Amino acid sequence: MSAAGFALVLRPDASFEITEWPGDSTANLRTLYTAIGCTHVDVVDLSPKVSMWLDDDGIHTGAPVNKWATLLYAITAPLHQNYYGTAVFTGGPDAQGDTTGLTRDSCDALLELAGIETK
């Protein structure tokens, strides 16, 4: 069981929500499926402490480009593609490989890096 915390749900229109990250692998997966609206997720690690989750089929479903998620990826590595649809940002994996939650401050920092006003 990983540590609970928060996840940042970031949509292509720049709307977002900060939601609780359950810290239980089964509940974590349900949280991702519900937030993204899909049944197959893929993860991109932006750093050892931040992971970005997306619809594995997003590019093929006609989902809009999520320029905010694409920008956050580009901050960490050379950009090689756009990212599509809703993205969920969590903490990275713990020592057992389970995904951790983010702190509220980390969620706010990601939004700030993306240039999204939170107030």
VMD Tcl script that draws the C-alpha trace (Angstrom):
set ca {
  {0.00 0.00 0.00}
  {1.42 3.36 -0.99}
  {1.10 6.59 0.91}
  {-2.13 8.48 0.31}
  {-2.07 12.08 -0.78}
  {-3.43 13.94 -3.78}
  {-3.60 13.67 -7.56}
  {-3.91 16.54 -10.00}
  {-6.48 15.99 -12.76}
  {-5.66 18.32 -15.66}
  {-8.00 18.58 -18.65}
  {-7.22 19.88 -22.16}
  {-9.27 23.05 -21.52}
  {-7.00 23.92 -18.52}
  {-9.72 23.06 -16.01}
  {-8.42 20.96 -13.16}
  {-9.24 19.38 -9.87}
  {-7.12 18.19 -7.02}
  {-8.49 14.91 -5.77}
  {-7.57 12.51 -3.02}
  {-5.18 9.73 -4.00}
  {-6.36 6.60 -2.15}
  {-2.98 4.91 -1.67}
  {-4.36 1.45 -2.45}
  {-3.41 -0.04 -5.83}
  {-6.95 -1.20 -6.75}
  {-8.52 2.10 -5.69}
  {-5.71 4.03 -7.40}
  {-6.51 2.35 -10.71}
  {-10.23 3.07 -10.32}
  {-9.38 6.70 -9.57}
  {-7.33 6.93 -12.78}
  {-10.00 5.27 -14.95}
  {-12.70 7.54 -13.56}
  {-10.71 10.77 -13.79}
  {-9.44 10.10 -17.31}
  {-12.59 8.38 -18.58}
  {-10.85 5.33 -20.01}
  {-10.13 1.66 -19.39}
  {-6.42 1.54 -20.29}
  {-3.87 3.94 -18.82}
  {-0.25 4.61 -19.59}
  {2.25 6.32 -17.34}
  {5.05 8.73 -18.19}
  {7.48 9.45 -15.36}
  {8.39 13.14 -15.39}
  {10.80 12.64 -12.49}
  {11.29 10.08 -9.72}
  {8.66 12.05 -7.75}
  {6.07 12.88 -10.44}
  {4.19 10.59 -12.81}
  {1.73 11.58 -15.54}
  {-1.10 9.15 -16.37}
  {-3.02 9.28 -19.66}
  {-5.53 7.31 -21.72}
  {-3.39 4.75 -23.53}
  {-5.65 5.15 -26.58}
  {-6.09 8.93 -26.32}
  {-4.27 9.73 -29.54}
  {-6.59 7.33 -31.41}
  {-9.91 8.37 -29.87}
  {-10.00 11.92 -31.16}
  {-9.26 13.42 -27.74}
  {-7.94 16.97 -27.93}
  {-4.28 17.76 -27.36}
  {-3.64 18.57 -23.73}
  {-1.15 21.40 -24.21}
  {-0.75 21.78 -20.43}
  {0.29 18.14 -19.97}
  {2.50 18.39 -23.05}
  {4.15 21.52 -21.60}
  {4.80 19.85 -18.24}
  {6.42 16.92 -20.04}
  {8.54 19.31 -22.15}
  {9.89 20.92 -18.98}
  {11.41 17.58 -17.97}
  {12.62 16.09 -21.26}
  {12.90 16.83 -24.98}
  {9.40 16.77 -26.42}
  {8.80 13.97 -28.92}
  {4.98 13.96 -29.09}
  {1.84 15.70 -27.90}
  {-0.27 14.23 -25.12}
  {-4.03 13.89 -25.52}
  {-7.06 14.04 -23.27}
  {-7.17 14.33 -19.52}
  {-3.91 13.79 -17.64}
  {-3.57 12.80 -14.00}
  {-0.40 13.69 -12.12}
  {0.63 11.66 -9.10}
  {3.76 11.03 -7.12}
  {6.25 8.52 -8.39}
  {6.59 4.90 -7.37}
  {7.59 3.99 -3.83}
  {10.14 1.26 -2.94}
  {7.52 -1.45 -3.66}
  {6.62 0.09 -7.02}
  {3.26 1.46 -5.87}
  {2.29 4.94 -6.99}
  {2.35 7.58 -4.27}
  {0.21 10.67 -3.97}
  {1.40 14.23 -4.34}
  {1.30 16.88 -1.64}
  {-1.13 19.75 -2.12}
  {1.88 22.06 -2.59}
  {3.21 19.81 -5.37}
  {-0.15 19.99 -7.17}
  {-0.10 23.78 -6.91}
  {3.51 23.87 -8.16}
  {2.62 21.80 -11.25}
  {-0.25 24.15 -12.05}
  {2.06 27.13 -11.64}
  {4.66 25.53 -13.97}
  {1.91 25.02 -16.56}
  {0.91 28.68 -16.23}
  {-2.57 27.90 -14.88}
  {-4.06 30.34 -12.38}
  {-5.33 28.66 -9.24}
  {-7.04 31.64 -7.62}
}
mol new
graphics top color blue
foreach p $ca { graphics top sphere $p radius 0.5 }
foreach p [lrange $ca 0 end-1] q [lrange $ca 1 end] { graphics top cylinder $p $q radius 0.2 }
display resetview
